[in-house]
Amino acid sequence: MRSSLAACALVLAGCVAVQTPPALPPPPQRSAPRATATPAEGHVFNDENRNGIRDPGEPGIPAVAVSNGRDVVLTDATGHYRLSASADTILFAVKPRDWVPPTSDDRLPRYFYIHKPSGSRDTLRFPGIEPTGALPASVDFPFIARPEPQRFRMILFADTQPYTL
């Protein structure tokens, strides 16, 4: 009887050991840029007078990452960037070291521009985004100089939700 139980235990252990988790689906493939995408361009600049508008003489900030959520480019020596924008795009600048974006009245950082010419669809339960209209000729991102301590080299954020099928 003991040998039968031991044999069953070995068989069961072998079954458990050879089980493999289900295969994960392949990652989504990036599609080609949409034909309706239009160029978006502007400047990341030093907002010396803190009015949120690029005034004559306010210099651009070079080597700042700007993205449309799909592509990332760096600003040139004058702070200029150029990206594509579809009819549902959020353009944003990545905060460079020693610079801070201006904040809204609610103290939320303003480093992005939502481009949604038709607004959100009207079948949503709650109000969405109002129509933004045509893409401005220049989508600029103001930043204010503020030296930062060397205390942090990098901060990482991660989405800890498990992958489920």
C-alpha positions in Angstrom: 0.0 0.0 0.0 2.8 2.3 0.9 4.5 1.8 -2.5 1.2 2.5 -4.3 0.8 5.8 -2.4 4.4 6.7 -3.2 3.9 5.9 -6.8 0.7 8.0 -7.0 2.5 10.9 -5.3 5.4 10.7 -7.8 2.9 10.5 -10.8 1.0 13.5 -9.4 4.2 15.4 -8.7 5.3 14.7 -12.3 2.0 16.0 -13.6 2.3 19.2 -11.7 5.9 19.7 -12.8 5.1 19.4 -16.5 2.2 21.8 -16.5 3.0 25.1 -18.2 1.1 28.3 -17.9 -1.0 29.3 -20.8 0.8 31.2 -23.5 0.5 35.0 -23.4 -0.9 36.7 -26.5 1.6 38.5 -28.6 2.2 42.1 -27.8 0.1 44.5 -29.9 1.8 45.6 -33.1 2.4 49.3 -33.7 0.3 50.4 -36.7 1.6 52.8 -39.3 0.9 56.5 -38.6 -2.6 57.5 -39.7 -3.0 59.4 -42.9 -5.0 62.0 -41.1 -2.1 63.0 -38.9 -1.0 66.6 -39.2 2.3 68.1 -38.1 2.3 69.7 -34.7 5.2 71.9 -33.7 6.2 74.5 -31.2 8.8 75.4 -28.6 9.7 74.5 -25.1 10.8 77.8 -23.6 12.0 79.7 -20.5 8.9 81.6 -19.4 10.9 84.4 -17.8 7.9 86.6 -17.0 5.7 83.6 -16.1 2.8 84.6 -18.3 2.6 81.2 -20.0 3.1 82.8 -23.5 6.3 82.7 -25.5 7.3 86.4 -25.7 10.0 87.8 -27.9 13.4 87.3 -26.3 12.3 84.3 -24.2 14.9 81.6 -25.0 14.0 78.0 -26.0 15.2 75.1 -23.9 17.3 72.5 -25.8 17.2 68.7 -25.5 13.8 68.5 -23.9 11.8 65.3 -24.7 8.3 66.0 -26.2 5.9 63.3 -27.1 2.5 62.6 -28.8 2.1 59.4 -26.8 3.6 57.4 -29.6 6.8 59.1 -30.7 9.3 61.1 -28.7 11.6 63.8 -30.1 14.1 66.1 -28.5 13.9 69.9 -28.9 16.7 71.4 -31.0 19.1 74.2 -29.8 16.3 76.8 -30.0 13.8 74.6 -28.1 11.8 73.8 -31.3 10.1 70.4 -31.8 8.0 68.8 -34.5 5.6 65.7 -34.2 2.6 64.3 -35.8 -0.9 64.8 -34.3 -4.1 62.9 -35.1 -7.6 64.1 -34.2 -7.1 62.5 -30.8 -3.7 63.4 -29.5 -2.1 64.7 -26.3 1.1 66.5 -26.8 3.3 66.8 -23.7 6.8 67.8 -22.6 8.9 65.8 -20.2 10.0 67.9 -17.3 13.7 68.7 -17.6 16.0 68.9 -14.6 16.1 72.3 -13.0 12.9 73.4 -14.7 9.2 73.3 -13.5 6.1 73.8 -15.5 3.6 76.5 -14.5 0.6 75.3 -12.5 -3.2 75.7 -12.9 -5.4 77.4 -10.3 -5.8 73.9 -8.8 -1.9 73.6 -8.6 -1.8 71.0 -11.3 1.3 71.1 -13.6 0.5 72.4 -17.1 2.9 70.5 -19.4 0.5 69.1 -22.0 -1.9 70.1 -24.7 -5.0 68.0 -25.6 -5.9 68.1 -29.3 -9.4 66.7 -29.9 -11.0 68.9 -32.6 -14.4 67.2 -32.3 -14.3 66.7 -28.5 -15.4 63.5 -26.8 -18.2 61.5 -28.2 -21.6 62.5 -26.8 -22.5 58.9 -25.7 -20.3 59.1 -22.6 -22.0 58.9 -19.2 -20.0 61.9 -17.9 -18.9 64.9 -19.8 -15.7 64.4 -21.7 -13.5 66.9 -23.5 -15.0 69.9 -25.2 -14.0 70.4 -28.8 -10.5 72.0 -29.1 -10.9 73.1 -32.7 -8.0 73.2 -35.1 -4.4 72.6 -34.1 -2.7 75.9 -33.2 0.1 77.0 -35.4 2.5 76.6 -32.4 1.9 74.4 -29.4 4.4 75.8 -26.9 5.3 74.6 -23.4 6.5 77.1 -20.9 8.9 76.2 -18.1 10.3 78.2 -15.2 13.9 77.8 -14.1 14.3 76.3 -10.6 17.5 74.6 -9.6 17.0 71.2 -8.0 19.2 69.4 -5.5 21.2 66.4 -6.5 19.4 64.3 -3.9 17.6 62.1 -6.5 19.1 60.6 -9.6 15.9 58.9 -10.8 12.4 58.2 -9.6 10.6 55.1 -11.0 6.9 54.6 -11.2 5.3 51.3 -12.2 1.9 49.8 -12.8 1.7 46.9 -10.4 -1.5 45.4 -11.7 -1.1 41.7 -12.7 -1.4 40.7 -16.3 -4.6 38.9 -16.9 -6.1 37.3 -20.0 
